[in-house]
Amino acid sequence: MTIIDIRPYRNGWQVYEAPGFQLVFLNQQQAIDYALYRACFRSGEIRILKSNDTVERVLAFAETDRRL
């Protein structure tokens, strides 16, 4: 199961996928779009966090949800 976190970070949004691999985007929608692209053909969830690291929203995805 893949878990991708999106959290506020210094005037932008950080996508945290794995230790040592964090990208920063200017707006939240860009970060969500990137995370959805990276989640392609996997199962798991994208968690959007607030600045205090509490979960604001969860976007679940599964391999069976993908259409060819």
C-alpha positions as CSV (number, residue, x, y, z in Angstrom):
1,M,0.0,0.0,0.0
2,T,1.4,3.4,-1.0
3,I,0.9,6.5,1.2
4,I,1.7,9.9,-0.2
5,D,1.5,12.9,2.1
6,I,0.9,16.5,0.9
7,R,1.7,19.1,3.5
8,P,2.2,22.9,3.6
9,Y,5.9,23.9,3.3
10,R,7.4,27.4,3.1
11,N,5.1,29.2,0.7
12,G,4.2,26.0,-1.1
13,W,3.1,22.4,-0.8
14,Q,5.4,19.5,-0.2
15,V,4.7,16.0,-1.6
16,Y,6.3,13.4,0.6
17,E,6.5,10.0,-1.1
18,A,9.5,8.3,0.5
19,P,12.5,9.3,2.8
20,G,14.8,11.6,0.8
21,F,12.2,12.2,-1.9
22,Q,10.2,15.4,-1.4
23,L,9.1,17.8,-4.1
24,V,7.7,21.3,-3.4
25,F,4.9,22.9,-5.6
26,L,3.6,26.4,-5.6
27,N,-0.1,25.5,-5.0
28,Q,-2.0,22.6,-3.6
29,Q,-3.6,21.5,-6.8
30,Q,-0.3,21.0,-8.5
31,A,0.8,18.8,-5.6
32,I,-2.4,16.7,-5.8
33,D,-2.1,16.3,-9.5
34,Y,1.5,15.1,-9.2
35,A,0.6,12.7,-6.4
36,L,-2.3,11.3,-8.5
37,Y,0.1,10.8,-11.4
38,R,2.6,9.0,-9.1
39,A,-0.2,6.8,-7.7
40,C,-0.9,5.4,-11.2
41,F,-1.4,1.6,-11.1
42,R,-1.0,1.2,-7.4
43,S,-3.2,1.1,-4.4
44,G,-3.1,3.3,-1.3
45,E,-4.0,6.8,-0.3
46,I,-3.0,10.4,-0.7
47,R,-3.3,12.3,2.6
48,I,-3.5,16.1,2.6
49,L,-2.2,17.4,5.9
50,K,-2.7,20.7,7.8
51,S,0.3,22.6,9.1
52,N,0.1,20.8,12.5
53,D,0.3,17.4,10.7
54,T,-3.3,16.5,11.3
55,V,-5.2,14.9,8.3
56,E,-7.4,17.4,6.5
57,R,-8.5,15.1,3.7
58,V,-7.8,11.6,2.3
59,L,-8.0,10.5,-1.3
60,A,-8.0,6.8,-1.6
61,F,-7.1,5.0,-4.8
62,A,-6.9,1.4,-5.9
63,E,-5.5,-0.4,-8.9
64,T,-9.0,-1.7,-9.7
65,D,-10.3,1.9,-10.0
66,R,-8.1,2.6,-13.0
67,R,-9.6,2.4,-16.5
68,L,-7.7,1.7,-19.6
